[in-house]
C-alpha cells in the first residue's frame, strides 16, 4: 500500500508544499544534474518533510541527483533515536547516523545555542564530504527566513537574511541549500499532523529556554502583526528581494563599507 506521506505530496499538499519546493530549486538553482546532496534529518517536522520531498524527487524528479540521508546524534535519547529510525523506515530511506557530543560540549557556554548551531553545521559538512556529497540540504523554511530578517534588525542592528544557498567557508567545494525556502510553516504542521508524523524531541538540556528566546519573541510579533494585516509576512520576505541601494545609508560588501555620501558627493562633482 502506498504510504500516505509521499502520496500526500502529490495530492493534498501539492500546492502548499511540493510546488514551492520545486520553485525554490528552479529559482535559486539549488542543484544540477549529477549533484550529490546530503539531506540532514534532525527528527523534527521540517527535516522530515525535506527528507520526504527528496525521496519523492529521487523517484519522480527530472534532474538526476544522488541523495544521502544523514542524522547527527548530538546527544539524543534512545527514544528520540528510535523515532528518527522509525520515520526513516516509513520514508524508505537509508539513514546514516553518526554520534557527537555537541550537547554536552556547549551546555556550560555563555551562548550555547549559537555555538551548538555552528558546531553542528561544521560536523554535518565534514560528514557529508566523507559520504562524497558536495551539498547539504537543511529544513529551514519561509517563516525561518522572515524571522531571521527581523532578528537581525531588532537584535543585531543589521539588515540581512537567511540565504537559500551558501558556500561553506571552511569546507572547499561544499555548499548549503534550503529547498523549503518558499514553504510556510503552517503547511508543514498540517502535513505532519495529517500524515501522523511522530516528531522527535530536541533532547537539548537547554530547550526550555526556547519559549523565552529572541526567535520566539519575533515569531509572536509577526503573528500579532499578521492578525491585523495578513500581508505582513510576505512583505517582510519581499523586502530583501527589493532592496534599493540608493535608499540605503550604507552597505557592506567584500570591498568594505559604502556610504550614500560617496555617491552623493560624486554627483556634485559632475
Secondary structure, 3 states (H helix, E strand, C coil): CCCHHHHHHHCCCHHHHHHHHHHHHHHCCCCCCCCEEEEECCCCHHHHHHHHHHHHHHHHCCCCCEEEEEEEECCCCHHHHHHHHHHHHHHCCCEEEEECCHHHHHCCCCCHHHHHHHHHHHHHHHHHHHCCCCEEECCCCHHHHHHHHHHHHHHHCCCCCCCCEEECCCCCCCEEECCCCCCCHHHHHHHHHHCCCCCCCCCCCCHHHHHHCHHHHHHHHHHHHHHHCCCHHHHHHHHCCCCCHHHCCEEEECCEEEEHHHHHHHHHHC
